[in-house]
Amino acid sequence: MSSSDESELIADQKWDDTYFSLIEEFRTRNASRYAEQTKLLLHKKSIELELSGYSVKYTLDRTGCWFDATNLDKGIGKRSWNRFGWGKKAKRKALPDFFAKTEANILMPEEL
């Protein structure tokens, strides 16, 4: 393995460690907010919020949830979908983690 490959692996590992620790931090720090967002989203099927200059929208469908984040000032858009299953119980269990991951995706720099 070349030193370039090794340095890339080290940089990737550093990014992964930072990203996953950020998700865990968000899960803990924002647990009550995520519980409220989950309750609201299950009731309304779609919610919008502002996060660090991004307009964020979560939309439930029958088996999962869409995530859309847009920052018009930076010309950035992010979109994803996660499968949670059909029932409210499955969605209620999965949504707080999904919120933490999507917020980390917005706030985590592409490179460290």
C-alpha positions as CSV (number, residue, x, y, z in Angstrom):
1,M,0.0,0.0,0.0
2,S,1.4,3.4,-0.9
3,S,1.7,6.2,1.5
4,S,-0.9,8.1,-0.5
5,D,-3.4,5.2,0.0
6,E,-2.6,5.1,3.7
7,S,-3.1,8.8,4.2
8,E,-6.4,8.5,2.4
9,L,-7.5,5.7,4.7
10,I,-6.5,7.7,7.7
11,A,-8.4,10.7,6.5
12,D,-11.4,8.5,5.8
13,Q,-11.3,7.0,9.2
14,K,-11.0,10.4,10.9
15,W,-14.0,11.6,8.9
16,D,-16.0,8.5,9.8
17,D,-15.1,8.8,13.5
18,T,-16.1,12.4,13.6
19,Y,-19.4,11.8,11.7
20,F,-20.5,8.9,13.8
21,S,-19.7,10.7,17.1
22,L,-21.7,13.7,15.8
23,I,-24.7,11.4,15.2
24,E,-24.4,10.0,18.7
25,E,-24.0,13.5,20.2
26,F,-27.1,14.7,18.3
27,R,-29.1,11.6,19.5
28,T,-28.3,12.4,23.1
29,R,-28.5,16.2,23.1
30,N,-31.6,16.5,20.9
31,A,-33.6,13.5,22.2
32,S,-36.5,15.5,23.5
33,R,-36.7,17.6,20.3
34,Y,-36.5,14.5,18.1
35,A,-39.3,12.9,20.2
36,E,-41.5,16.0,19.5
37,Q,-40.5,16.0,15.8
38,T,-41.5,12.3,15.6
39,K,-44.8,12.9,17.2
40,L,-45.5,15.9,14.9
41,L,-44.4,14.1,11.8
42,L,-46.5,11.0,12.5
43,H,-49.5,13.2,13.0
44,K,-49.0,15.7,10.1
45,K,-47.0,13.4,7.6
46,S,-44.8,16.4,6.7
47,I,-42.8,18.9,8.7
48,E,-40.5,21.8,7.7
49,L,-37.8,23.4,9.8
50,E,-34.7,25.6,9.6
51,L,-31.3,24.2,10.4
52,S,-28.0,26.2,10.0
53,G,-29.2,28.0,6.9
54,Y,-30.9,25.0,5.4
55,S,-34.6,24.6,4.8
56,V,-35.3,21.0,5.9
57,K,-38.4,19.1,5.0
58,Y,-39.3,15.6,6.2
59,T,-42.2,13.7,4.5
60,L,-43.6,10.3,5.5
61,D,-44.9,7.9,2.9
62,R,-46.3,4.4,3.5
63,T,-43.1,2.7,4.2
64,G,-40.5,5.4,5.0
65,C,-39.5,9.0,5.1
66,W,-38.1,11.5,2.6
67,F,-35.6,14.1,3.7
68,D,-35.0,17.3,1.6
69,A,-32.5,20.0,2.6
70,T,-31.8,23.1,0.6
71,N,-29.5,26.0,1.2
72,L,-30.2,28.5,-1.6
73,D,-27.3,30.8,-0.5
74,K,-24.8,28.0,-1.1
75,G,-26.7,26.4,-4.0
76,I,-26.8,23.0,-2.1
77,G,-29.5,20.5,-2.1
78,K,-29.6,17.1,-0.4
79,R,-32.3,14.5,-0.6
80,S,-32.6,11.0,0.7
81,W,-35.2,8.3,1.6
82,N,-35.1,5.7,4.3
83,R,-37.3,2.6,4.6
84,F,-38.8,2.1,8.1
85,G,-41.6,-0.3,7.4
86,W,-45.4,0.0,7.3
87,G,-46.4,0.6,10.9
88,K,-46.3,3.7,13.1
89,K,-44.4,1.7,15.7
90,A,-41.5,1.1,13.3
91,K,-41.5,4.7,12.2
92,R,-41.7,6.0,15.8
93,K,-38.7,3.9,16.7
94,A,-36.6,4.8,13.6
95,L,-37.3,8.5,13.2
96,P,-35.1,9.9,16.0
97,D,-32.1,8.2,14.6
98,F,-33.0,9.4,11.1
99,F,-33.2,13.0,12.4
100,A,-29.8,12.7,14.0
101,K,-28.2,11.2,10.8
102,T,-29.8,13.8,8.5
103,E,-28.6,16.7,10.8
104,A,-25.1,15.2,10.8
105,N,-25.2,15.1,7.0
106,I,-26.1,18.8,6.9
107,L,-23.6,19.9,9.5
108,M,-20.6,17.6,8.8
109,P,-18.0,19.1,6.5
110,E,-17.2,17.1,3.4
111,E,-13.5,17.0,4.4
112,L,-11.7,17.4,7.6
